[in-house]
Amino acid sequence: MTNQFDTNAMPDANGFFGPYGGQLVPPHLKQAMDDILVAYEQISQREDFQQELASLFADYVGRPSPIFHAKRLSDQLGGAQIHLKREDLNHTGAHKINHCLGEALLAKFMGKTKVIAETGAGQHGVALATACALVGIPCEIHMGQVDIEKEHPNVTKMRILGCKLVPVTRGAATLKEAVDSAFEEYLNDPTNYLYAIGSVVGPHPFPMMVRDFQSIVGREAREQFQQKHGKLPDHIAACVGGGSNAMGIFTAFLNDQNVRLVGVEPAGEGVDQPGRHAATLSIGKPGEIHGMKCYVLENADGTPAAVHSIASGLDYPGVGPQHSYLKDLGRVDYESVDDKECLHAFMTLSRVEGIIPALESAHAVAWAMRAAPKLGKDVNILVNLSGRGDKDADYVAKVLGL
C-alpha cells in the first residue's frame, strides 16, 4: 500500500497534488510542458545523467553540505538544541544551485538555445547563470527593479557570469512581476527556450522536478543526523516563499510522523496588514496563479494581491502546490515570522555563531529561536539554512544604521 506522503505517488499523472497543481496553460504551451516532462523522465532514468549530476554536486557544489550544532545560540536561548543544515556553504551561496544544475543539464539534453528565469533575491539568478556558464547555454534573467536595487551584489555576479539581465519596472517591480515578464519572453519561443522556474511552483512538471532536484538536501540531512545523533530531529524548519528549500528538506521526512515539519512564511509588517505580508498559506485561500492551482493571496476581484517581505525571495502571492496539499493534510505546520523578528534572528546568528544568514533563511532561524526556549534541552530542531547573507549585508546595515 502506498503511503499518502510517498513522493512517488505525488503528483499524479496530470501533475496534481490532491486538488493543487496541474497545467493551467494555453494549448500550445501544454505541448511544451509535456515535452519537458518526457525529457525529464528520460534523463532521470539515465545512469550517465545521474552520475554527472552526482559528480557536480560533489566536486562543483561541494556537497554534502554539513550540519552544524549552533551550541552557543542554543545555550543562550536555554532550551532545545538548534542545528543548521548549511546550504549557505554551497557554491553560489544557497540551495538554488541544486535544481539549477539539473535544469541546465536538462536544457542541454533538449537542445535548447536559451534558458530564461525570474529571480527575486537573486540567488536563483546567480545559480542559474552559473549553471548555464558551466554547460555553455545563453541565460536571460528577469528581475524586479526594486530587487535589483536591494540585491546589488547578486546583480553584479549575474552580469559577471554573462547572463542577460532584464529589469522589470511594472507594478510592484518585485518577484511576481519578474515571473510575469520571464513567462512572456518564454512564450515567444517555447520550442527553443526553456523557462527554468526557480521554485516548486508553476505548471507541471516543475513543482515535481524542482522538488526532486532539491530532495538531495533532505536525504543528506536524514543520514547525517542519524549518524551523528542516533535518531531523527524532533522539528525541522525551513522558510517558505515558493517553497523549494523547504520541500527539499521535508521530502525525506514526510513519512516520519514523529518529526514535526514547520514551514515559516513571511509575516512582513504583520499578517493583519493586507499587502504588507506574504503569508500565503496562513492567510490565503485556494486559487490559481502562474499555471497552477495553489493557495493564493488575492484581492476582492480575484487578482493576486500585493505582497511584502524584507526578504526578496519570499514576497510571492502564491506557493508550491505540494505545500498547499501538505497544509490541508496537516502534515506540515505553516507559521509566520515578521520583518522585525527576522532582522533580530539575522543579527543574532551573525554575532553569536559567526554565520550571516540570508534574510529568507533568517525567517526559519527566527522560528527556531522562538520555539527553542519552550522545549527541553533534549529536543533537537534542525533548520534548513538555505542561503548566506552576503547579498543582504549592505541592505541590513542601511536599515539598522550600522
PyMOL commands that set and color helices and strands:
alter all, ss='L'
color gray80, all
select helices_A, chain A and resi 7-9+27-44+47-61+71-77+87-89+96-110+123-135+145-150+152-160+175-187+206-214+216-229+244-253+280-283+312-314+321-329+339-353+359-374+390-400
alter helices_A, ss='H'
color red, helices_A
select strands_A, chain A and resi 16-17+20-21+67-69+81-86+114-119+139-144+164-168+193-195+235-239+260-268+285-289+292-296+332-338+380-385
alter strands_A, ss='S'
color yellow, strands_A
deselect
rebuild
show_as cartoon
